């Protein structure tokens, strides 16, 4: 599954029409796991057409060509550790001044030696996935017995190595009642960022139980509460979280639903009353605005969950594709239909373009997971 590891934050003055904040490179589709909600529908072996080492270095040079401040290069998969030259790619990017994050899978490949190589090669941040606070839930979601008991020690080892660690959790019916306990685990292990994914039905995610639009809303309110406990909270494919954050910071009340109150109550039970200022992420990026995704074969997409091909880095420079794509220009200009087009939060949020495309075939349509009615 594509993840979004924490990395250095670019200045707010960055012009996202000219450069992305994050360039995801799916270095391979190979993975030893077969998680039930995998965006990539990863397989055990690399797929034909994977970028070669020379092509990979050329792609890194294309990322550098965006100029400073360089985008963060996120090496993902599949499992990026299954690409034999992945640390050569990290070192090459580091020499060019490009900050690199990695998103490995928790498998026997994630050894103490691999963690040491991450540090030595210059990796700035690492993300792992955790989809439950118990073995029964996490292993059930992943479809991999024993995986929870491998994941928690891996998180602790990465934190101990001094790496900035991000945990990615995909919200679904199976783990709604454990979100507060996952938040407690973030605080207890010293994780820097909790990134919460809201399902879009692509890859194997089409077979997984997504939550309702109303549940999306109260989960976002819960995540705002969770952002007061010492780690940053941000979302993937739920940009309306930023609207919730703005509303809550302005003094608007949280929902009074039984489900939300139960989640908030469990959070306070585990971690005590909210502490300090919220660390909720509200930078107004979205699929195609500040984010771009390069697949294993060099094809470029607005994001990993938005399978709308824009061109190949084998044929055109990445900067040219990003800056000149008509679809991306429309996304960045917030030329949306439906409620998203009328919404006063259109630039801050903009809705999930991936979900709009999955629902309607139109990446500019409204986001069906948002309950907000524009004024």
ZITA-V653945 format. One record per helix or strand. SS is the DSSP state (A for helix, B for strand). FROM is the first residue (numbers start at 1). LEN is the number of residues. If there is no record, write none. Layout:
BEGIN
ss=SS from=FROM len=LEN
ss=SS from=FROM len=LEN
END
This chain:
BEGIN
ss=B from=22 len=5
ss=B from=30 len=1
ss=B from=43 len=1
ss=A from=53 len=12
ss=B from=72 len=5
ss=A from=80 len=3
ss=A from=86 len=10
ss=B from=100 len=3
ss=A from=112 len=10
ss=B from=125 len=5
ss=A from=135 len=8
ss=A from=147 len=14
ss=B from=164 len=8
ss=A from=173 len=17
ss=B from=193 len=6
ss=A from=203 len=5
ss=A from=213 len=14
ss=B from=232 len=5
ss=A from=240 len=10
ss=A from=258 len=14
ss=B from=280 len=1
ss=B from=286 len=2
ss=B from=289 len=6
ss=B from=299 len=5
ss=B from=306 len=7
ss=A from=318 len=7
ss=A from=326 len=7
ss=A from=338 len=5
ss=A from=353 len=8
END
